[in-house]
């Protein structure tokens, strides 16, 4: 039995994994969806990026989980990648779902044109507001998916996006799977492509958009199950 710890990206909480978690549990695994500090039912809890890393480590240790597959979607790849090296031999594998990855000394907003995000955070009292409905088009989502994401999404704590990541060893040394969602671009970011060089990382492509937990939950669960058996 594998223990999956599922962490969704910006604006989302544990609720985003409902269908994927159900698929994993029906296959005999444990699935622990985690809401990070400052989001969803944890709104109002002060949070920086170090807080989010600690949220993940604390969840693994609190539940005394072993054989852990950490799953980080979008923004959450940054704290998940840092937490992965901190849980030691509890870790089985990391799965990055169409996500950013941590780069030592750099923030989530580094490395891509993000001045508009920084300005939005400044204009909204330190939070990044959720996207508008039209920003989700072309990503394989139904109108019902988009309505739920928009209605249930919550402002994202800006400090988690601007604080630098801290890595204790090269990320490429972790056993990892990267899931590239093709409606969001054909290839992983350049910083991710470099991580495949030492053979510890596996690339999986999904023909869907950036939010596969909504658009293809069964297929994403299949990928997660298979990742747990990848050497």
C-alpha positions as CSV (number, residue, x, y, z in Angstrom):
1,X,0.0,0.0,0.0
2,X,1.3,3.5,-0.9
3,X,0.6,6.6,1.0
4,X,-0.1,9.5,-1.4
5,X,0.1,13.1,0.0
6,X,-1.6,15.3,-2.6
7,X,-1.0,19.1,-2.7
8,X,-2.8,21.3,-5.2
9,X,-1.5,24.6,-6.7
10,X,-2.4,28.2,-6.2
11,X,-5.9,29.1,-4.9
12,X,-6.8,25.5,-4.3
13,X,-7.3,23.4,-1.2
14,X,-7.6,19.7,-0.4
15,X,-11.0,19.6,-2.1
16,X,-9.4,19.8,-5.5
17,X,-8.2,16.2,-5.1
18,X,-11.6,14.6,-4.2
19,X,-12.0,12.5,-7.4
20,X,-8.3,11.5,-7.6
21,X,-8.2,10.5,-4.0
22,X,-11.3,8.4,-4.4
23,X,-9.7,6.6,-7.3
24,X,-6.5,5.9,-5.3
25,X,-8.5,4.6,-2.3
26,X,-10.5,2.3,-4.5
27,X,-7.3,0.7,-5.7
28,X,-6.3,0.0,-2.1
29,X,-4.0,2.9,-1.3
30,X,-4.1,5.7,1.2
31,X,-4.7,9.3,-0.1
32,X,-4.1,12.3,2.1
33,X,-5.1,15.6,0.4
34,X,-3.6,18.6,2.1
35,X,-4.7,22.2,2.3
36,X,-1.8,24.5,2.7
37,X,-1.8,27.4,5.2
38,X,-3.7,30.5,4.2
39,X,-5.9,28.7,1.6
40,X,-9.5,27.3,1.6
41,X,-10.5,26.2,5.1
42,X,-7.2,27.5,6.4
43,X,-7.7,31.1,5.3
44,X,-6.4,33.6,7.8
45,X,-3.3,31.5,8.8
46,X,-0.2,33.5,8.0
47,X,2.0,31.7,5.4
48,X,5.3,32.1,3.6
49,X,6.9,29.5,1.5
50,X,8.7,28.0,4.5
51,X,5.3,27.6,6.1
52,X,4.1,25.5,3.2
53,X,7.1,23.3,3.2
54,X,6.6,22.7,6.9
55,X,2.9,22.0,6.4
56,X,3.8,19.1,4.1
57,X,6.6,17.7,6.4
58,X,4.3,18.0,9.4
59,X,1.5,16.1,7.7
60,X,3.8,13.2,6.9
61,X,5.2,13.1,10.4
62,X,1.9,13.6,12.2
63,X,0.4,10.6,10.4
64,X,3.7,8.7,10.7
65,X,3.5,7.8,6.9
66,X,5.9,5.5,5.2
67,X,6.3,4.6,1.5
68,X,5.2,8.2,0.7
69,X,4.5,9.5,-2.8
70,X,4.4,13.3,-2.5
71,X,2.4,14.9,-5.3
72,X,2.6,18.6,-6.1
73,X,0.5,20.4,-8.7
74,X,1.5,23.7,-10.3
75,X,2.8,26.1,-7.6
76,X,2.8,23.3,-5.0
77,X,5.7,21.6,-6.8
78,X,8.0,24.2,-5.2
79,X,7.2,23.4,-1.5
80,X,6.7,19.7,-2.3
81,X,10.1,19.4,-3.9
82,X,11.7,20.9,-0.8
83,X,9.7,18.8,1.6
84,X,10.6,15.6,-0.3
85,X,14.3,15.9,0.7
86,X,13.3,16.6,4.3
87,X,11.2,13.5,5.0
88,X,14.2,11.2,4.4
89,X,13.5,7.5,4.0
90,X,9.8,8.0,4.4
91,X,9.8,9.1,0.7
92,X,9.2,6.7,-2.1
93,X,8.8,9.1,-5.0
94,X,7.8,12.7,-5.9
95,X,5.3,13.4,-8.6
96,X,5.3,16.9,-10.1
97,X,2.0,17.6,-11.9
98,X,2.5,20.2,-14.6
99,X,4.3,22.1,-11.9
100,X,7.1,24.5,-11.1
101,X,10.0,22.9,-9.3
102,X,12.2,24.5,-6.6
103,X,15.5,26.1,-7.6
104,X,17.8,26.9,-4.7
105,X,17.8,30.6,-3.9
106,X,15.0,31.4,-6.3
107,X,11.3,32.0,-5.8
108,X,8.2,30.7,-7.6
109,X,8.0,33.9,-9.5
110,X,11.6,33.8,-10.7
111,X,12.4,32.7,-14.2
112,X,9.2,33.7,-16.0
113,X,7.5,37.1,-16.8
114,X,5.8,37.6,-13.5
115,X,5.7,41.4,-12.9
116,X,2.0,41.4,-13.4
117,X,1.7,38.8,-10.6
118,X,3.8,40.9,-8.3
119,X,1.7,44.0,-9.0
120,X,-1.5,42.0,-8.4
121,X,-0.2,40.9,-5.0
122,X,0.7,44.5,-4.2
123,X,-2.7,45.7,-5.2
124,X,-4.6,43.0,-3.2
125,X,-3.0,43.4,0.3
126,X,-0.4,40.7,-0.2
127,X,-2.5,38.1,-1.9
128,X,-2.7,36.8,-5.5
129,X,-6.4,36.7,-6.4
130,X,-7.9,33.7,-8.2
131,X,-8.1,33.8,-12.0
132,X,-11.2,34.9,-14.0
133,X,-13.3,32.2,-15.6
134,X,-12.0,32.9,-19.1
135,X,-8.5,32.2,-18.0
136,X,-9.4,28.5,-17.6
137,X,-10.6,28.0,-21.2
138,X,-8.8,25.7,-23.5
139,X,-7.6,23.5,-20.7
140,X,-10.1,20.6,-21.1
141,X,-12.3,21.8,-18.3
142,X,-16.1,21.7,-18.4
143,X,-18.2,24.7,-17.5
144,X,-19.0,22.9,-14.2
145,X,-15.3,22.5,-13.5
146,X,-14.6,26.1,-14.1
147,X,-17.5,27.3,-12.0
148,X,-16.3,25.2,-9.1
149,X,-12.7,26.3,-9.3
150,X,-13.7,30.0,-9.5
151,X,-16.3,29.7,-6.7
152,X,-14.2,27.6,-4.3
153,X,-10.7,29.1,-5.1
154,X,-9.3,31.5,-2.5
155,X,-6.7,34.2,-2.7
156,X,-3.2,32.8,-2.5
157,X,-0.7,34.2,0.1
158,X,1.8,36.3,-1.8
159,X,4.8,35.6,0.4
160,X,4.8,32.0,-0.6
161,X,5.4,33.1,-4.2
162,X,8.2,35.6,-3.5
163,X,10.3,33.8,-0.9
164,X,13.3,31.8,-2.2
165,X,13.5,28.0,-2.1
166,X,16.1,26.3,-0.1
167,X,17.5,22.9,-1.3
168,X,20.0,20.9,0.6
169,X,21.0,18.7,-2.3
170,X,20.4,18.6,-6.1
171,X,16.8,18.1,-6.9
172,X,17.7,15.7,-9.7
173,X,18.8,13.2,-7.2
174,X,15.3,12.6,-6.0
175,X,13.3,9.8,-7.5
176,X,10.7,11.7,-9.4
177,X,8.0,11.7,-12.1
178,X,7.1,14.8,-14.0
179,X,3.6,14.9,-15.6
180,X,3.4,17.3,-18.5
181,X,-0.1,18.3,-19.5
182,X,0.0,19.0,-23.2
183,X,-2.8,21.6,-23.5
184,X,-0.5,23.8,-21.4
185,X,2.5,23.3,-23.6
186,X,4.3,20.4,-25.3
187,X,7.5,20.3,-23.2
188,X,8.4,20.8,-19.6
189,X,10.2,24.1,-18.6
190,X,13.9,24.2,-19.4
191,X,14.8,23.9,-15.7
192,X,12.8,20.7,-15.5
193,X,14.3,19.2,-18.7
194,X,17.8,19.5,-17.2
195,X,16.7,17.3,-14.3
196,X,16.2,14.2,-16.5
197,X,19.9,13.9,-17.2
198,X,20.9,11.6,-14.4
199,X,18.1,9.1,-15.0
200,X,16.3,9.5,-11.7
201,X,13.4,11.3,-13.3
202,X,10.6,10.0,-15.5
203,X,8.5,12.1,-17.9
204,X,4.8,11.3,-18.5
205,X,2.6,13.2,-20.9
206,X,-1.1,13.7,-20.4
207,X,-3.3,14.9,-23.3
208,X,-5.2,17.4,-21.1
209,X,-4.9,20.8,-19.5
210,X,-3.2,22.3,-16.5
211,X,-5.8,21.0,-14.0
212,X,-5.9,17.2,-14.7
213,X,-7.4,16.5,-11.2
214,X,-10.6,17.9,-12.7
215,X,-10.3,17.2,-16.4
216,X,-8.9,13.6,-16.2
217,X,-8.9,12.4,-12.5
218,X,-9.0,8.7,-13.4
219,X,-6.1,9.0,-15.8
220,X,-4.1,11.1,-13.4
221,X,-4.8,8.5,-10.6
222,X,-3.5,5.8,-13.0
223,X,-0.3,7.7,-13.5
224,X,0.1,8.2,-9.8
225,X,-0.4,4.5,-9.2
226,X,2.2,3.6,-11.8
227,X,4.7,6.1,-10.5
228,X,4.7,4.3,-7.2
229,X,6.1,1.2,-8.9
230,X,8.7,3.0,-11.0
231,X,12.2,2.0,-10.0
